[in-house]
């Protein structure tokens, strides 16, 4: 699966990038996900949940020490 990636004005417009490569770029820099969930009946809030998550890749430092 590939998705178009806008490479900016210097590029040729779009470049085809595999989903795996896109996820690798995203996880290398990290991503913050936030969201709010509210369950209400008759405009009365019964439950409110705030979600926040930091997602990023974890690299094993021991592999670099062996080289």
N, CA, C, O and CB atoms as a CASP TS submission, in Angstrom:
PFRMAT TS
TARGET T0000
AUTHOR 0000-0000-0000
METHOD Language model
MODEL 1
PARENT N/A
ATOM      1  N   UNK     1       0.853  -1.173   0.000  1.00  0.00           N
ATOM      2  CA  UNK     1       0.000   0.000   0.000  1.00  0.00           C
ATOM      3  C   UNK     1       0.892   1.226   0.000  1.00  0.00           C
ATOM      4  O   UNK     1       1.834   1.312   0.787  1.00  0.00           O
ATOM      5  CB  UNK     1      -0.967   0.004   1.219  1.00  0.00           C
ATOM      6  N   UNK     2       0.606   2.155  -0.860  1.00  0.00           N
ATOM      7  CA  UNK     2       1.354   3.408  -0.908  1.00  0.00           C
ATOM      8  C   UNK     2       0.395   4.572  -0.810  1.00  0.00           C
ATOM      9  O   UNK     2      -0.768   4.479  -1.201  1.00  0.00           O
ATOM     10  CB  UNK     2       2.193   3.505  -2.197  1.00  0.00           C
ATOM     11  N   UNK     3       0.905   5.674  -0.279  1.00  0.00           N
ATOM     12  CA  UNK     3       0.119   6.895  -0.166  1.00  0.00           C
ATOM     13  C   UNK     3       0.917   8.029  -0.779  1.00  0.00           C
ATOM     14  O   UNK     3       2.142   8.046  -0.663  1.00  0.00           O
ATOM     15  CB  UNK     3      -0.247   7.203   1.317  1.00  0.00           C
ATOM     16  N   UNK     4       0.245   8.994  -1.439  1.00  0.00           N
ATOM     17  CA  UNK     4       0.976  10.131  -1.997  1.00  0.00           C
ATOM     18  C   UNK     4       1.531  11.010  -0.878  1.00  0.00           C
ATOM     19  O   UNK     4       0.870  11.228   0.138  1.00  0.00           O
ATOM     20  CB  UNK     4       0.064  10.958  -2.926  1.00  0.00           C
ATOM     21  N   UNK     5       2.728  11.501  -1.070  1.00  0.00           N
ATOM     22  CA  UNK     5       3.377  12.373  -0.096  1.00  0.00           C
ATOM     23  C   UNK     5       3.769  13.656  -0.801  1.00  0.00           C
ATOM     24  O   UNK     5       4.466  13.626  -1.815  1.00  0.00           O
ATOM     25  CB  UNK     5       4.621  11.686   0.552  1.00  0.00           C
ATOM     26  N   UNK     6       3.323  14.784  -0.268  1.00  0.00           N
ATOM     27  CA  UNK     6       3.667  16.081  -0.841  1.00  0.00           C
ATOM     28  C   UNK     6       5.080  16.419  -0.408  1.00  0.00           C
ATOM     29  O   UNK     6       5.342  16.567   0.786  1.00  0.00           O
ATOM     30  CB  UNK     6       2.658  17.194  -0.403  1.00  0.00           C
ATOM     31  N   UNK     7       5.990  16.542  -1.357  1.00  0.00           N
ATOM     32  CA  UNK     7       7.382  16.831  -1.039  1.00  0.00           C
ATOM     33  C   UNK     7       7.701  18.315  -1.125  1.00  0.00           C
ATOM     34  O   UNK     7       8.865  18.702  -1.024  1.00  0.00           O
ATOM     35  CB  UNK     7       8.290  16.064  -1.960  1.00  0.00           C
ATOM     36  N   UNK     8       6.699  19.140  -1.309  1.00  0.00           N
ATOM     37  CA  UNK     8       6.902  20.575  -1.311  1.00  0.00           C
ATOM     38  C   UNK     8       7.155  21.128  -2.697  1.00  0.00           C
ATOM     39  O   UNK     8       7.139  20.388  -3.681  1.00  0.00           O
ATOM     40  CB  UNK     8       8.039  20.927  -0.417  1.00  0.00           C
ATOM     41  N   UNK     9       7.393  22.445  -2.778  1.00  0.00           N
ATOM     42  CA  UNK     9       7.549  23.100  -4.077  1.00  0.00           C
ATOM     43  C   UNK     9       8.808  22.677  -4.821  1.00  0.00           C
ATOM     44  O   UNK     9       8.842  22.759  -6.049  1.00  0.00           O
ATOM     45  CB  UNK     9       7.559  24.586  -3.895  1.00  0.00           C
ATOM     46  N   UNK    10       9.844  22.229  -4.118  1.00  0.00           N
ATOM     47  CA  UNK    10      11.084  21.860  -4.794  1.00  0.00           C
ATOM     48  C   UNK    10      10.962  20.520  -5.507  1.00  0.00           C
ATOM     49  O   UNK    10      11.710  20.255  -6.448  1.00  0.00           O
ATOM     50  CB  UNK    10      12.229  21.812  -3.798  1.00  0.00           C
ATOM     51  N   UNK    11      10.032  19.672  -5.077  1.00  0.00           N
ATOM     52  CA  UNK    11       9.864  18.357  -5.689  1.00  0.00           C
ATOM     53  C   UNK    11       8.979  18.426  -6.916  1.00  0.00           C
ATOM     54  O   UNK    11       8.613  19.506  -7.380  1.00  0.00           O
ATOM     55  CB  UNK    11       9.282  17.377  -4.687  1.00  0.00           C
ATOM     56  N   UNK    12       8.642  17.255  -7.433  1.00  0.00           N
ATOM     57  CA  UNK    12       7.809  17.199  -8.630  1.00  0.00           C
ATOM     58  C   UNK    12       6.328  17.148  -8.294  1.00  0.00           C
ATOM     59  O   UNK    12       5.527  16.808  -9.166  1.00  0.00           O
ATOM     60  CB  UNK    12       8.184  15.997  -9.468  1.00  0.00           C
ATOM     61  N   UNK    13       5.934  17.466  -7.089  1.00  0.00           N
ATOM     62  CA  UNK    13       4.518  17.476  -6.711  1.00  0.00           C
ATOM     63  C   UNK    13       4.206  16.419  -5.679  1.00  0.00           C
ATOM     64  O   UNK    13       3.971  16.724  -4.510  1.00  0.00           O
ATOM     65  CB  UNK    13       3.643  17.270  -7.926  1.00  0.00           C
ATOM     66  N   UNK    14       4.205  15.162  -6.124  1.00  0.00           N
ATOM     67  CA  UNK    14       3.937  14.073  -5.188  1.00  0.00           C
ATOM     68  C   UNK    14       4.906  12.936  -5.431  1.00  0.00           C
ATOM     69  O   UNK    14       5.440  12.775  -6.529  1.00  0.00           O
ATOM     70  CB  UNK    14       2.487  13.579  -5.318  1.00  0.00           C
ATOM     71  N   UNK    15       5.126  12.145  -4.384  1.00  0.00           N
ATOM     72  CA  UNK    15       6.004  10.988  -4.446  1.00  0.00           C
ATOM     73  C   UNK    15       5.263   9.830  -3.802  1.00  0.00           C
ATOM     74  O   UNK    15       4.610  10.018  -2.775  1.00  0.00           O
ATOM     75  CB  UNK    15       7.379  11.259  -3.737  1.00  0.00           C
ATOM     76  N   UNK    16       5.344   8.639  -4.376  1.00  0.00           N
ATOM     77  CA  UNK    16       4.677   7.474  -3.811  1.00  0.00           C
ATOM     78  C   UNK    16       5.546   6.924  -2.683  1.00  0.00           C
ATOM     79  O   UNK    16       6.724   6.633  -2.887  1.00  0.00           O
ATOM     80  CB  UNK    16       4.414   6.384  -4.903  1.00  0.00           C
ATOM     81  N   UNK    17       4.961   6.784  -1.491  1.00  0.00           N
ATOM     82  CA  UNK    17       5.677   6.302  -0.323  1.00  0.00           C
ATOM     83  C   UNK    17       4.895   5.137   0.260  1.00  0.00           C
ATOM     84  O   UNK    17       3.676   5.220   0.407  1.00  0.00           O
ATOM     85  CB  UNK    17       5.878   7.433   0.731  1.00  0.00           C
ATOM     86  N   UNK    18       5.584   4.053   0.594  1.00  0.00           N
ATOM     87  CA  UNK    18       4.933   2.897   1.203  1.00  0.00           C
ATOM     88  C   UNK    18       4.447   3.265   2.598  1.00  0.00           C
ATOM     89  O   UNK    18       5.047   4.100   3.275  1.00  0.00           O
ATOM     90  CB  UNK    18       5.896   1.685   1.261  1.00  0.00           C
ATOM     91  N   UNK    19       3.365   2.639   3.016  1.00  0.00           N
ATOM     92  CA  UNK    19       2.794   2.906   4.332  1.00  0.00           C
ATOM     93  C   UNK    19       3.803   2.606   5.433  1.00  0.00           C
ATOM     94  O   UNK    19       3.847   3.313   6.439  1.00  0.00           O
ATOM     95  CB  UNK    19       1.523   2.081   4.542  1.00  0.00           C
ATOM     96  N   UNK    20       4.606   1.575   5.255  1.00  0.00           N
ATOM     97  CA  UNK    20       5.624   1.226   6.251  1.00  0.00           C
ATOM     98  C   UNK    20       6.635   2.356   6.393  1.00  0.00           C
ATOM     99  O   UNK    20       7.029   2.696   7.508  1.00  0.00           O
ATOM    100  CB  UNK    20       6.340  -0.086   5.864  1.00  0.00           C
ATOM    101  N   UNK    21       7.058   2.940   5.274  1.00  0.00           N
ATOM    102  CA  UNK    21       8.007   4.054   5.326  1.00  0.00           C
ATOM    103  C   UNK    21       7.393   5.275   5.995  1.00  0.00           C
ATOM    104  O   UNK    21       8.066   5.978   6.749  1.00  0.00           O
ATOM    105  CB  UNK    21       8.480   4.415   3.919  1.00  0.00           C
ATOM    106  N   UNK    22       6.124   5.527   5.721  1.00  0.00           N
ATOM    107  CA  UNK    22       5.431   6.652   6.342  1.00  0.00           C
ATOM    108  C   UNK    22       5.348   6.466   7.855  1.00  0.00           C
ATOM    109  O   UNK    22       5.593   7.406   8.611  1.00  0.00           O
ATOM    110  CB  UNK    22       4.023   6.811   5.747  1.00  0.00           C
ATOM    111  N   UNK    23       5.003   5.256   8.299  1.00  0.00           N
ATOM    112  CA  UNK    23       4.948   4.975   9.737  1.00  0.00           C
ATOM    113  C   UNK    23       6.329   5.077  10.370  1.00  0.00           C
ATOM    114  O   UNK    23       6.451   5.554  11.498  1.00  0.00           O
ATOM    115  CB  UNK    23       4.359   3.584   9.988  1.00  0.00           C
ATOM    116  N   UNK    24       7.374   4.639   9.667  1.00  0.00           N
ATOM    117  CA  UNK    24       8.731   4.732  10.194  1.00  0.00           C
ATOM    118  C   UNK    24       9.131   6.188  10.397  1.00  0.00           C
ATOM    119  O   UNK    24       9.731   6.530  11.415  1.00  0.00           O
ATOM    120  CB  UNK    24       9.722   4.035   9.256  1.00  0.00           C
ATOM    121  N   UNK    25       8.804   7.042   9.438  1.00  0.00           N
ATOM    122  CA  UNK    25       9.099   8.479   9.580  1.00  0.00           C
ATOM    123  C   UNK    25       8.331   9.089  10.745  1.00  0.00           C
ATOM    124  O   UNK    25       8.869   9.896  11.504  1.00  0.00           O
ATOM    125  CB  UNK    25       8.757   9.228   8.283  1.00  0.00           C
ATOM    126  N   UNK    26       7.073   8.697  10.875  1.00  0.00           N
ATOM    127  CA  UNK    26       6.231   9.230  11.944  1.00  0.00           C
ATOM    128  C   UNK    26       6.746   8.804  13.311  1.00  0.00           C
ATOM    129  O   UNK    26       6.850   9.626  14.221  1.00  0.00           O
ATOM    130  CB  UNK    26       4.784   8.771  11.763  1.00  0.00           C
ATOM    131  N   UNK    27       7.068   7.522  13.458  1.00  0.00           N
ATOM    132  CA  UNK    27       7.515   7.014  14.748  1.00  0.00           C
ATOM    133  C   UNK    27       8.923   7.477  15.096  1.00  0.00           C
ATOM    134  O   UNK    27       9.250   7.592  16.277  1.00  0.00           O
ATOM    135  CB  UNK    27       7.459   5.507  14.756  1.00  0.00           C
ATOM    136  N   UNK    28       9.762   7.744  14.104  1.00  0.00           N
ATOM    137  CA  UNK    28      11.117   8.230  14.369  1.00  0.00           C
ATOM    138  C   UNK    28      11.069   9.591  15.053  1.00  0.00           C
ATOM    139  O   UNK    28      11.875   9.867  15.941  1.00  0.00           O
ATOM    140  CB  UNK    28      11.930   8.318  13.061  1.00  0.00           C
ATOM    141  N   UNK    29      10.140  10.433  14.651  1.00  0.00           N
ATOM    142  CA  UNK    29      10.005  11.755  15.257  1.00  0.00           C
ATOM    143  C   UNK    29       9.064  11.768  16.438  1.00  0.00           C
ATOM    144  O   UNK    29       9.161  12.641  17.300  1.00  0.00           O
ATOM    145  CB  UNK    29       9.532  12.737  14.239  1.00  0.00           C
ATOM    146  N   UNK    30       8.159  10.817  16.490  1.00  0.00           N
ATOM    147  CA  UNK    30       7.175  10.751  17.566  1.00  0.00           C
ATOM    148  C   UNK    30       5.886  11.454  17.173  1.00  0.00           C
ATOM    149  O   UNK    30       5.870  12.333  16.312  1.00  0.00           O
ATOM    150  CB  UNK    30       7.738  11.366  18.841  1.00  0.00           C
ATOM    151  N   UNK    31       4.823  11.049  17.818  1.00  0.00           N
ATOM    152  CA  UNK    31       3.513  11.642  17.561  1.00  0.00           C
ATOM    153  C   UNK    31       2.737  11.701  18.865  1.00  0.00           C
ATOM    154  O   UNK    31       2.847  10.808  19.705  1.00  0.00           O
ATOM    155  CB  UNK    31       2.729  10.834  16.487  1.00  0.00           C
ATOM    156  N   UNK    32       1.962  12.746  19.028  1.00  0.00           N
ATOM    157  CA  UNK    32       1.107  12.896  20.198  1.00  0.00           C
ATOM    158  C   UNK    32      -0.337  12.796  19.732  1.00  0.00           C
ATOM    159  O   UNK    32      -0.769  13.537  18.849  1.00  0.00           O
ATOM    160  CB  UNK    32       1.375  14.253  20.938  1.00  0.00           C
ATOM    161  N   UNK    33      -1.075  11.877  20.331  1.00  0.00           N
ATOM    162  CA  UNK    33      -2.490  11.711  20.019  1.00  0.00           C
ATOM    163  C   UNK    33      -3.304  12.223  21.194  1.00  0.00           C
ATOM    164  O   UNK    33      -3.025  11.876  22.342  1.00  0.00           O
ATOM    165  CB  UNK    33      -2.833  10.223  19.708  1.00  0.00           C
ATOM    166  N   UNK    34      -4.298  13.037  20.919  1.00  0.00           N
ATOM    167  CA  UNK    34      -5.185  13.532  21.965  1.00  0.00           C
ATOM    168  C   UNK    34      -6.622  13.377  21.512  1.00  0.00           C
ATOM    169  O   UNK    34      -6.926  13.404  20.320  1.00  0.00           O
ATOM    170  CB  UNK    34      -4.876  15.007  22.309  1.00  0.00           C
ATOM    171  N   UNK    35      -7.488  13.216  22.477  1.00  0.00           N
ATOM    172  CA  UNK    35      -8.901  13.101  22.145  1.00  0.00           C
ATOM    173  C   UNK    35      -9.755  13.208  23.392  1.00  0.00           C
ATOM    174  O   UNK    35      -9.291  12.945  24.501  1.00  0.00           O
ATOM    175  CB  UNK    35      -9.179  11.787  21.429  1.00  0.00           C
ATOM    176  N   UNK    36     -10.984  13.589  23.205  1.00  0.00           N
ATOM    177  CA  UNK    36     -11.951  13.690  24.294  1.00  0.00           C
ATOM    178  C   UNK    36     -13.185  12.884  23.929  1.00  0.00           C
ATOM    179  O   UNK    36     -13.664  12.931  22.796  1.00  0.00           O
ATOM    180  CB  UNK    36     -12.323  15.173  24.581  1.00  0.00           C
ATOM    181  N   UNK    37     -13.688  12.147  24.900  1.00  0.00           N
ATOM    182  CA  UNK    37     -14.898  11.357  24.716  1.00  0.00           C
ATOM    183  C   UNK    37     -15.888  11.769  25.792  1.00  0.00           C
ATOM    184  O   UNK    37     -15.578  11.715  26.982  1.00  0.00           O
ATOM    185  CB  UNK    37     -14.599   9.820  24.776  1.00  0.00           C
ATOM    186  N   UNK    38     -17.078  12.181  25.375  1.00  0.00           N
ATOM    187  CA  UNK    38     -18.114  12.601  26.315  1.00  0.00           C
ATOM    188  C   UNK    38     -19.368  11.791  26.031  1.00  0.00           C
ATOM    189  O   UNK    38     -19.865  11.767  24.905  1.00  0.00           O
ATOM    190  CB  UNK    38     -18.399  14.135  26.206  1.00  0.00           C
ATOM    191  N   UNK    39     -19.871  11.129  27.060  1.00  0.00           N
ATOM    192  CA  UNK    39     -21.134  10.402  26.956  1.00  0.00           C
ATOM    193  C   UNK    39     -22.174  11.192  27.728  1.00  0.00           C
ATOM    194  O   UNK    39     -22.020  11.458  28.920  1.00  0.00           O
ATOM    195  CB  UNK    39     -21.009   8.932  27.501  1.00  0.00           C
ATOM    196  N   UNK    40     -23.240  11.563  27.021  1.00  0.00           N
ATOM    197  CA  UNK    40     -24.267  12.380  27.668  1.00  0.00           C
ATOM    198  C   UNK    40     -25.648  11.897  27.262  1.00  0.00           C
ATOM    199  O   UNK    40     -25.839  11.307  26.199  1.00  0.00           O
ATOM    200  CB  UNK    40     -24.092  13.868  27.308  1.00  0.00           C
ATOM    201  N   UNK    41     -26.599  12.164  28.136  1.00  0.00           N
ATOM    202  CA  UNK    41     -28.011  11.881  27.878  1.00  0.00           C
ATOM    203  C   UNK    41     -28.783  13.148  28.196  1.00  0.00           C
ATOM    204  O   UNK    41     -28.629  13.726  29.272  1.00  0.00           O
ATOM    205  CB  UNK    41     -28.534  10.658  28.730  1.00  0.00           C
ATOM    206  N   UNK    42     -29.611  13.576  27.258  1.00  0.00           N
ATOM    207  CA  UNK    42     -30.432  14.780  27.416  1.00  0.00           C
ATOM    208  C   UNK    42     -29.571  15.986  27.791  1.00  0.00           C
ATOM    209  O   UNK    42     -29.917  16.763  28.681  1.00  0.00           O
ATOM    210  CB  UNK    42     -31.515  14.553  28.485  1.00  0.00           C
ATOM    211  N   UNK    43     -28.446  16.126  27.094  1.00  0.00           N
ATOM    212  CA  UNK    43     -27.509  17.232  27.285  1.00  0.00           C
ATOM    213  C   UNK    43     -26.919  17.299  28.690  1.00  0.00           C
ATOM    214  O   UNK    43     -26.480  18.362  29.129  1.00  0.00           O
ATOM    215  CB  UNK    43     -28.194  18.525  26.979  1.00  0.00           C
ATOM    216  N   UNK    44     -26.907  16.163  29.399  1.00  0.00           N
ATOM    217  CA  UNK    44     -26.256  16.067  30.707  1.00  0.00           C
ATOM    218  C   UNK    44     -25.058  15.138  30.540  1.00  0.00           C
ATOM    219  O   UNK    44     -25.213  13.960  30.216  1.00  0.00           O
ATOM    220  CB  UNK    44     -27.251  15.538  31.826  1.00  0.00           C
ATOM    221  N   UNK    45     -23.856  15.683  30.765  1.00  0.00           N
ATOM    222  CA  UNK    45     -22.646  14.881  30.625  1.00  0.00           C
ATOM    223  C   UNK    45     -22.567  13.863  31.758  1.00  0.00           C
ATOM    224  O   UNK    45     -22.550  14.226  32.934  1.00  0.00           O
ATOM    225  CB  UNK    45     -21.389  15.782  30.614  1.00  0.00           C
ATOM    226  N   UNK    46     -22.518  12.584  31.389  1.00  0.00           N
ATOM    227  CA  UNK    46     -22.413  11.520  32.383  1.00  0.00           C
ATOM    228  C   UNK    46     -20.972  11.062  32.557  1.00  0.00           C
ATOM    229  O   UNK    46     -20.521  10.820  33.677  1.00  0.00           O
ATOM    230  CB  UNK    46     -23.290  10.339  31.988  1.00  0.00           C
ATOM    231  N   UNK    47     -20.258  10.944  31.455  1.00  0.00           N
ATOM    232  CA  UNK    47     -18.872  10.476  31.489  1.00  0.00           C
ATOM    233  C   UNK    47     -18.048  11.351  30.555  1.00  0.00           C
ATOM    234  O   UNK    47     -18.449  11.623  29.424  1.00  0.00           O
ATOM    235  CB  UNK    47     -18.767   8.967  31.082  1.00  0.00           C
ATOM    236  N   UNK    48     -16.890  11.788  31.047  1.00  0.00           N
ATOM    237  CA  UNK    48     -15.961  12.548  30.211  1.00  0.00           C
ATOM    238  C   UNK    48     -14.587  11.918  30.356  1.00  0.00           C
ATOM    239  O   UNK    48     -14.072  11.784  31.466  1.00  0.00           O
ATOM    240  CB  UNK    48     -15.933  14.068  30.609  1.00  0.00           C
ATOM    241  N   UNK    49     -13.994  11.530  29.232  1.00  0.00           N
ATOM    242  CA  UNK    49     -12.678  10.899  29.233  1.00  0.00           C
ATOM    243  C   UNK    49     -11.763  11.714  28.332  1.00  0.00           C
ATOM    244  O   UNK    49     -12.093  11.979  27.176  1.00  0.00           O
ATOM    245  CB  UNK    49     -12.756   9.410  28.759  1.00  0.00           C
ATOM    246  N   UNK    50     -10.615  12.111  28.864  1.00  0.00           N
ATOM    247  CA  UNK    50      -9.594  12.803  28.073  1.00  0.00           C
ATOM    248  C   UNK    50      -8.447  11.829  27.833  1.00  0.00           C
ATOM    249  O   UNK    50      -7.898  11.254  28.773  1.00  0.00           O
ATOM    250  CB  UNK    50      -9.089  14.109  28.795  1.00  0.00           C
ATOM    251  N   UNK    51      -8.098  11.654  26.574  1.00  0.00           N
ATOM    252  CA  UNK    51      -7.049  10.710  26.203  1.00  0.00           C
ATOM    253  C   UNK    51      -5.855  11.459  25.641  1.00  0.00           C
ATOM    254  O   UNK    51      -6.001  12.357  24.811  1.00  0.00           O
ATOM    255  CB  UNK    51      -7.571   9.683  25.181  1.00  0.00           C
ATOM    256  N   UNK    52      -4.678  11.079  26.102  1.00  0.00           N
ATOM    257  CA  UNK    52      -3.438  11.638  25.570  1.00  0.00           C
ATOM    258  C   UNK    52      -2.421  10.514  25.503  1.00  0.00           C
ATOM    259  O   UNK    52      -2.232   9.779  26.473  1.00  0.00           O
ATOM    260  CB  UNK    52      -2.914  12.831  26.449  1.00  0.00           C
ATOM    261  N   UNK    53      -1.767  10.380  24.362  1.00  0.00           N
ATOM    262  CA  UNK    53      -0.781   9.315  24.185  1.00  0.00           C
ATOM    263  C   UNK    53       0.400   9.841  23.380  1.00  0.00           C
ATOM    264  O   UNK    53       0.233  10.594  22.420  1.00  0.00           O
ATOM    265  CB  UNK    53      -1.413   8.084  23.484  1.00  0.00           C
ATOM    266  N   UNK    54       1.583   9.434  23.785  1.00  0.00           N
ATOM    267  CA  UNK    54       2.808   9.735  23.052  1.00  0.00           C
ATOM    268  C   UNK    54       3.274   8.437  22.410  1.00  0.00           C
ATOM    269  O   UNK    54       3.490   7.437  23.093  1.00  0.00           O
ATOM    270  CB  UNK    54       3.919  10.349  23.991  1.00  0.00           C
ATOM    271  N   UNK    55       3.425   8.464  21.092  1.00  0.00           N
ATOM    272  CA  UNK    55       3.832   7.271  20.362  1.00  0.00           C
ATOM    273  C   UNK    55       5.138   7.580  19.649  1.00  0.00           C
ATOM    274  O   UNK    55       5.232   8.538  18.882  1.00  0.00           O
ATOM    275  CB  UNK    55       2.731   6.813  19.353  1.00  0.00           C
ATOM    276  N   UNK    56       6.144   6.753  19.914  1.00  0.00           N
ATOM    277  CA  UNK    56       7.416   6.909  19.219  1.00  0.00           C
ATOM    278  C   UNK    56       8.169   5.587  19.244  1.00  0.00           C
ATOM    279  O   UNK    56       7.877   4.714  20.061  1.00  0.00           O
ATOM    280  CB  UNK    56       8.266   8.036  19.860  1.00  0.00           C
ATOM    281  N   UNK    57       9.119   5.446  18.362  1.00  0.00           N
ATOM    282  CA  UNK    57       9.900   4.221  18.261  1.00  0.00           C
ATOM    283  C   UNK    57      10.926   4.176  19.386  1.00  0.00           C
ATOM    284  O   UNK    57      11.468   5.200  19.800  1.00  0.00           O
ATOM    285  CB  UNK    57      10.594   4.123  16.884  1.00  0.00           C
ATOM    286  N   UNK    58      11.174   2.973  19.864  1.00  0.00           N
ATOM    287  CA  UNK    58      12.204   2.753  20.878  1.00  0.00           C
ATOM    288  C   UNK    58      13.326   1.983  20.206  1.00  0.00           C
ATOM    289  O   UNK    58      13.108   0.895  19.673  1.00  0.00           O
ATOM    290  CB  UNK    58      11.641   1.979  22.135  1.00  0.00           C
ATOM    291  N   UNK    59      14.499   2.531  20.230  1.00  0.00           N
ATOM    292  CA  UNK    59      15.640   1.885  19.590  1.00  0.00           C
ATOM    293  C   UNK    59      16.535   1.273  20.667  1.00  0.00           C
ATOM    294  O   UNK    59      16.700   1.833  21.751  1.00  0.00           O
ATOM    295  CB  UNK    59      16.439   2.900  18.714  1.00  0.00           C
ATOM    296  N   UNK    60      17.105   0.120  20.347  1.00  0.00           N
ATOM    297  CA  UNK    60      17.994  -0.572  21.276  1.00  0.00           C
ATOM    298  C   UNK    60      19.386   0.037  21.165  1.00  0.00           C
ATOM    299  O   UNK    60      20.017  -0.044  20.111  1.00  0.00           O
ATOM    300  CB  UNK    60      18.030  -2.105  20.987  1.00  0.00           C
ATOM    301  N   UNK    61      19.865   0.639  22.235  1.00  0.00           N
ATOM    302  CA  UNK    61      21.164   1.314  22.227  1.00  0.00           C
ATOM    303  C   UNK    61      22.321   0.319  22.230  1.00  0.00           C
ATOM    304  O   UNK    61      23.425   0.682  21.825  1.00  0.00           O
ATOM    305  CB  UNK    61      21.280   2.243  23.427  1.00  0.00           C
ATOM    306  N   UNK    62      22.110  -0.920  22.670  1.00  0.00           N
ATOM    307  CA  UNK    62      23.209  -1.883  22.752  1.00  0.00           C
ATOM    308  C   UNK    62      23.730  -2.263  21.374  1.00  0.00           C
ATOM    309  O   UNK    62      24.906  -2.603  21.245  1.00  0.00           O
ATOM    310  CB  UNK    62      22.761  -3.131  23.494  1.00  0.00           C
ATOM    311  N   UNK    63      22.894  -2.216  20.338  1.00  0.00           N
ATOM    312  CA  UNK    63      23.350  -2.540  18.989  1.00  0.00           C
ATOM    313  C   UNK    63      24.380  -1.534  18.506  1.00  0.00           C
ATOM    314  O   UNK    63      25.323  -1.913  17.812  1.00  0.00           O
ATOM    315  CB  UNK    63      22.171  -2.588  18.023  1.00  0.00           C
ATOM    316  N   UNK    64      24.229  -0.287  18.847  1.00  0.00           N
ATOM    317  CA  UNK    64      25.184   0.737  18.427  1.00  0.00           C
ATOM    318  C   UNK    64      26.503   0.598  19.182  1.00  0.00           C
ATOM    319  O   UNK    64      27.560   0.909  18.633  1.00  0.00           O
ATOM    320  CB  UNK    64      24.597   2.136  18.644  1.00  0.00           C
ATOM    321  N   UNK    65      26.457   0.133  20.441  1.00  0.00           N
ATOM    322  CA  UNK    65      27.670  -0.028  21.232  1.00  0.00           C
ATOM    323  C   UNK    65      28.546  -1.159  20.704  1.00  0.00           C
ATOM    324  O   UNK    65      29.767  -1.104  20.846  1.00  0.00           O
ATOM    325  CB  UNK    65      27.315  -0.286  22.684  1.00  0.00           C
ATOM    326  N   UNK    66      27.946  -2.187  20.095  1.00  0.00           N
ATOM    327  CA  UNK    66      28.696  -3.327  19.594  1.00  0.00           C
ATOM    328  C   UNK    66      29.468  -2.991  18.329  1.00  0.00           C
ATOM    329  O   UNK    66      30.469  -3.644  18.033  1.00  0.00           O
ATOM    330  CB  UNK    66      27.765  -4.482  19.334  1.00  0.00           C
ATOM    331  N   UNK    67      29.034  -1.998  17.581  1.00  0.00           N
ATOM    332  CA  UNK    67      29.676  -1.683  16.289  1.00  0.00           C
ATOM    333  C   UNK    67      30.990  -0.975  16.455  1.00  0.00           C
ATOM    334  O   UNK    67      31.643  -0.647  15.465  1.00  0.00           O
ATOM    335  CB  UNK    67      28.767  -0.835  15.442  1.00  0.00           C
TER
END
